[in-house]
Amino acid sequence: MTLKLRSVGTSDRGLIRSGNQDALHAGTWLVAVADGMGGMAAGDLASALTIDAVAPLDVETPEDALVAALEGGIALATSRIRQAVAEDPERQGMGTTLTALLFARTGSCLALAHVGDSRAYLFREGVLKQVTRDDTFVQMLVDQGVITAEQASSHPRRAVVTQALQGEEVSPSYATMVPRDGDRWLLCSDGLSNVVRPDTLTEVLSGYPDRDACAGKLIDLALHAGAPDNVTVVVADVVEE
């Protein structure tokens, strides 16, 4: 029996924004979330270019090539964003977050790439863990001991990212992990994580075994909380087949 990744993704404009700048990929080997920024059209474009750049990674990949594949996808996304800005200077400043998980063809390993403030959570054996670290101004303050994590959640500058894919040099974080049967991954834009508490995320991830129902419930909770931003959710289960 081999471990496989089974995923669903969904996105909602939210209740305030006029359009949706998020993009996602929920595939067999790759799941990814991108949250665009820098103006309506430009944010749309940056996230779409990024997901288009990484989507071809959704193929069987050897364990020892996972991180290099993600690095190549991010380099391609960066190049395409740079070209888009060069074609229209009004796009200057556009960018996007990216959180992506790539599963090895053997099922023995996965790799995670992250830049910005979209998040990846791992729900394993009843415990939810935030695997990514936000690239934000307030997270930097938390790391320095200036404010607490609780204060960060309501800080007026919590949406200020310290790095994103903007066509320039960037330093994404990469990690590899050994998957286990029964693991459930949640990738989301900050439209979910900013308005739904971790304990509520835990309740939904444990209480809705069906992936579609789980993703739909998470979107509903964000909408119920006012959904001031676009909300994007990918739920991916590690299963034995």
N, C-alpha and C positions, 0 to 999 in steps of 0.2 A: 504493500500500500504506500502511496506517495502523497505528500501534502500538496494541496492545491489552494489557490486563492480564488474566492468567489465574491464578486463585488456588485454593488449598485450605487448609483449617484443621482442626486437631484439638486436643483437650484431654484431659488425664488427671488424675485426682485425686491421683496420686502414691502413695507407699507409707506416708506417715505421717498425712496429714490425713484427717479423717472425711468431708469433703465437698469440693466443688469451688467455689471462690469466683471463678474466672476466667470470662470470657465472651469471645466472639469474633464477628467478622463477616468472611466471605471471599466477596466478591462480584465483580461485573464491573468496577465503577468504584471501589469502596471496600473496603479491608481495615482491620481494627481489632482490637486486643487490649485488654482491660480486666482488671485484677487487683484484686479487691475486698479490703477490709480493714475491721477494726473489729468483729470478732465474726462468728460463723458466718452467722447469718441476715442480718445487716445487710450483711456483705461481699457475699454472694450478691446481695442486692437492689441495692446500689450499682452493681455491675458490670452487672447485667442492665438496670437503668434507663438506664445510660449507653450501652450498645450499642443498646438500643431507640431512644434519642434520636438517635443518629448513623446508624442503618441506613437511614433514608429518604434519606440523601445518596447512596445507591448508584444514581444516575441520571446521565444525560449532563449534564455541567456545563461551561459555558464556562471557558476558561483564566483569564480575569480575575475569575472568581467563586469560585475554589477555596477561597482562604483565608477569605473571608467566609462561605462555606457551613460550613466547619469551625468557625469562631467561633460561628456560630448553633447548630450541633449541641452544642457544649460548653456554651453558655449554657442551652440547653434541658435538658441533662443536669444541670447545676448546679441549675436551678430544681426539677426533679423530685426530686433528692436532698434539697434543702431542705424540700420539701413532705413527703417521707416521714419526715424527722426530726421535723417539726412534728406529724405525726399520731401518732408514738410516740416520746416523749422517750428511751426506752431505746436508740434507734438513734443517739443523739448520739455523734459521733466516727466514724461509719461513713464510708467513702469508697472511692475506686477510682483506679487509674492509668488512663491512656488513651494509647495510641499508635495513630494513624490515618493512613492514606495515601489520598488522593483523586486519581484519575486524570482528566485532562481528556478531554472527548469527542473532541477532535482528536488525542489521543495525543501532543501536543507539550509537555505540561507535567504535573507532578504536585505536589501540596502535602502536607506532612506536619505533623501536629499532635501535640504530646507534652506530657504532664504525669505525673510519677511516675518509677518505675524499670523499667517495661516498656521494651523496646528495639526499635529498627528498625536492621537491618543491610542494607547494599547490597553484593551480590557482583557485581562488574563486572570482566570481563577477568582473571579469576583472583585478584582481590584483594578481601578482605573489609574493609569499613569500617563501624564503628559510627557511624551518622548522628545518633542522639539522644544527649543528655547526661543521665545519671541525676540526678534531683532527690532526692539523698540526702545524709545527713550525711557519709558517708565520701567522696563525690565532692567535697564542699566542702573537706574536709581535703586531698584530693589537689590541688585547685585552689590551695590556700594553701601547698602544698609541705610540709605537716606529715607526710604519709605518702606512700608510693609507690602506684601503681596495683596493684602486686603485693600490697602489704600490705592494700590496700582489699578485695581479693578474699576475705580470711580474717578481716577485722575483725569483732569481736563485735557492732558496731552497724551492719553493712552493710545491714540491712533497714530502717533508720529513714529514712523518706522526709521530705523537707522541704516538699513540697507534693503535694496530690492533689485530686481532685474530691470535695468534702465539703459542697457546698451553700453555700459562701462564695466571696468573690472569690478568683480564682486567676489566675496569669500563665503560661498555657501558652506553649511555644515553637512557632513556626511557621517553615516553610522551604518554598521552592519549588525544584524541580530539573527539568532537562531529561532525560527518560528516553531510554535507548538500547535498541535491539534486543539481546536477550541478557541484559539486566539481570535479576538475581534478587534479590528482596527477602525478608528474613526478619523478621517481627514476632514477638516472644515475650514471655512473662512472665518474671520473674526466676527462676521455677522451672527454666527451661532455662539461662539465662545465668549463674546462680550455681554451676552444677555441671558445665557442659560448656565446655571451654576454646575460645577463638576459633580456634585452629589446627584443632581437631576440627570446629568448625562449618564452617570453610572446606573441609575434606576432604569432608564430607557434602554440602554445597551444590554442590560441583564433581563429586562422584562419583555422585550420584543424580539424573539428568536428569528422571525422572518425579516430579512434584510430590507425589503421594500417598506414594510410596516414600520420598522425601526427608523429608517431615514425620513419617512413621512411624518412620524411623530416628532422628530427633532425639529423639522421645519415648522410644524404646527406650534411647538413651544416657543420658537423664536418669534413667530407672528403674534402669538398671544402676549409676548413680552414687549411688543411694539415694533419689532423688526426695523430699526432705523437704518439698517444697511442691508445690502444683498446678503442672502444666506445660501451657502453651498455646503453640501454634506455628501461624503462618500463613506459607506459602510462596507467593510471587506472582512470576510471570515476565512480563517485558515481551516480547511477541512481535509479529512483523509479519504482518498478515493482510490 
